[in-house]
Structure formats: structure tokens, C-alpha cells
Amino acid sequence: MKGVICAGLLAFALPAVAETIDGTLELRWGDPPPGSAEAARFEVTLVDAEGRRHAIDSESALRASDNLFRHSGRAVTVRSGEERTEGGALRAEAIVASEPAVPAGAVTGSQPWATLLCRFADVPVEPNPLAYFEELMSTSEGRLDHYWREVSYDKANIAGSAVFGWFTLPRERAYYVPDGGAADLVQLFNDCTGVADSTVDFSNFVGINTMYNADLDCCAWGGSLWAALDGPARTWYVTWEPPWGYADEAPLAHEMGHGFGLPHANNSDGDADPYDNPWDVMSGAWYNVVGDAPFGWQPKHISAWSRDHLGWIDAGRKLRITANGRYEGIVLDRASLAGSTNTQMIEVLLPGEPASHYYVIEARLKVPFYEAALAGNAVIIHEVRTTRTEPAWSVDADVPPADVSNNAGSMFVVGESWTAPNDAFQVDVVSQTPDGFIVDIRRGVDRLFTNGFD
């Protein structure tokens, strides 16, 4: 038997009192299509042991944990204050993991997804045949199993994924997507998995792509969701995809990345658009991409920070600089190079700053297949603050920063330098190698050859 999760949000019925609630944390992101005037969405929900759902104000949730994204899909304790938002959501004061971290956020091994094709009761069209989705999820070059294997250095794959449908939902589209309102993602999930009930053994999967034959609300969605399907309740990776979300492969990879727990990336232009960093599929998924009909835009790789968030960069490939001094002749291989024996990610911690604020340096080269359309070969630097909605922002030497960071100011090449605010550290790109660059870094005061690696 399949179970369902409660669609109601308990937060709207509770009196305004301070609370401490144990439960499972769900994070979900909504992404409008390219060119839309709609803003990105980010939702935080706590599901308690009885399956009741508590909406949490996302801004307070980010402040309540030094890295909220490490808790996606995990058991946590949330302490809230008495004050709630106008919509009734809890304002979190503290979010603490209820269990020891495993490597928190790590996604390794086989991660099979069930892809369910669900049509609204009043919309008969089937935008693509089942075979299209089967090829989309396959291990052929350019397809999603191949993509996740390459991006993870073969640490993760989606082998064992399967496609089912088309199934007819029990209700018309307007029931799930009220005119001008938000899509009821929980009801969509319940009904899409429900109509697939007799066909799918969900115990064989960890993720569920729900594909619909008409637009949802503003967005395609991805993230985590707690439900009982062919076994005890647990957290699932989930996407909710309108037709534009699977007409091109890159947006689907983006939503699956949210399913794995990846937040958006951003650039440093200071606007509210999280889709203007073309160095990470979790930001501008449609910039600087390869086209591959009939699957459209292909997903570029994710940034070194995103890779590390999912546990894919080995400790031996990661260099942390924690003390002032000079660090010279660092061989920095391109982030996409499998089997590298050199550094592929540099973290620079800042004096006097919390552990949630640091910089990540990586090399990117235009190489086949997914990275072939990058803006150029360069060292890319991201400022990271894990307490903001998009933790990793690409830095830009141009003033003002470009609207889209595929500009020269965002790409540091041989002979160029970049200095962090307050002269915290400086990066010099010394030379290029066949697989990346050689860089020097000076952190803080110029203390010759101080060893601050760890």
C-alpha cells in the first residue's frame, strides 16, 4: 500500500506561541522559465512525526542555521519564537540536526529515480512519448545518467531509473493550480504517485520526477518531500516539471540538483536574479550551453562549491588556506577533470570571519561535452556565505559587476590578479597548463612562505 502525506500546513492553525518541534526538514525551490518576470521561490517546511506540516519563514530559517542546506531531508529540531509571518509561518530561532552528520549532504552511489508522466484530467495531450524520457534518463553521452556520473567523478549515478506513464490524474488542472495561485505541490505529488500506485514499486527508487502535460504555476520545482510509499515514511528527492522543464535537459538537471539538495548559485551584481551565473547549472542553466536536439540545452557542470556540498571532491583534491602568508605554484586542475592528482578546489578562510563565510577558487576549461560552450578558459572565484539563499556568488572585477557573469571581469586568466575586499587575500594567475592553471595566493599580510595549508 502507498501512503500519502498531509497536505495541510499545521502552522496556519496553531496559536502564536513559542515552540520546539522535532521533524524532518523539507527544502523546495521554484524556478520560472527563462525570460519570465516571475521571481524564484524558496520554501522551507518541517514535517513532524505525525505527518503534520509546518511552514517556516525561509529568511529566519537561513539565519537559524549556519548552513541550512546541510539539513535538507534530515531530522532536525526547530525552535521558533512567538511571532509568525502574516501567512502564519513559523519564524525559526534555531535549527539543529537531531542526528550526527554523516557527511551531511553527501550523495553517492546509485540514486535511481522513478519518472512519472501524469496528465491532468482535462488536458489530454502527451507532449513527449515515454521513449523520450527513457533516453533522457539514460547513460548515453549527453543524457542524465551520463551527466551525473561525469559531474560527480563517477561517485554518483542514477542507474536503475525507470519511466512510467502516461497516467491520468483524478482531477482537472484548476484543482491543483488555482487561477493566479500557487500549485498545490503536495496534492500533485500525492495524486501523481497515487495513479501510478499499481504500476510502480517505489521501494526501488530514491527520487521521483513528476512530469505534467501543462504548465503548473510560475515554475518548475525541485527539492525534498517526506512521504510513505511502499514502506515507512522517508525523504524523497522530487521534481515537479511542466512541459518547458523537460523540453530542454538543462532545466531538468537543475531541478534534480535541487532534489539532491543543491541551492541556487548567483553572481555578484546585487540584483534579485539568481540565474545570472553561467558557471553553475544551479544558476544560469541556459547560458553558455551546448545544444543537442531533440533534448535542447544541455546542462553544464556545477561549481566546485556545489560539487563539494554533495561530497564529490576528495580531501586530497581540496586545499584549505587558513593562515596568512604566501602559497606559490599551486597546480589547479580544471574542476571537470576526472582522476586528477592535483588540487581542484581551493578554500580561502577569512581572518576574523565565521566559518560560514569563505571563498572558493576553481579552474574551468572549454572541454567536450557539457563544458564546450563555456565563455572561456579561466580561474573562477566564488564568495560563499552559507547563510544566504544562494550561498556561492561568482566574483567580478568589473565595476559595476556585469548582469551575467560570462564577462572578462568574472574570468581570471594568465597575468591577472584579484584582491578580496579589505585585502584579505590576493589570487595571481601565473600560467596555464594543459589541464588548468598555476596560481599564487597571498592571504593577509605578506609573511613569506608561512604554511597555512590543512
Buried (B, 14 or more C-beta within 10 A) or exposed (E): EBBBBBEEBBBEEBEEEEBEBEBBBBBBBBBBBBEEEEEBBBBBBBBBEEBBBBBBBBBBBBBBBBBBBBBBBBBBBBBBBEEBBEEBBBBBBBBEBBEEEEEBBBBEEEBBBBBBBBBBBEBEEEBBEBEBBBBBBBBEEBBBBBBBBBBBBEBBBBBBBBBBBBBBBEBEBEBBBEEEEBBBBBBBBBBBBBBBBEEBEBEEBBBBBBBBBBBBBBBBBBBBBBBBBBEEBEBBBBBBBBBBBBBBBBBBBBBBBBBBBBBBBBBBBEEEBBBBBBBBBBBBBBBBBBEBEEBBBBBBBBBBBBBBBBBBBEEEBBBBBBBBBBBBEBBBBBBBBEEBEBBBBBBBBBEEEEEBBBBBBBBBBBBEBBBBBBBBBBBBBBBBBBBBBBBBBBBBBEEEBBEBBBBBBBBBEBEBBBEBEEEBBBBBBBEBBEBBBBBBBBBBEEEEEBEBEE
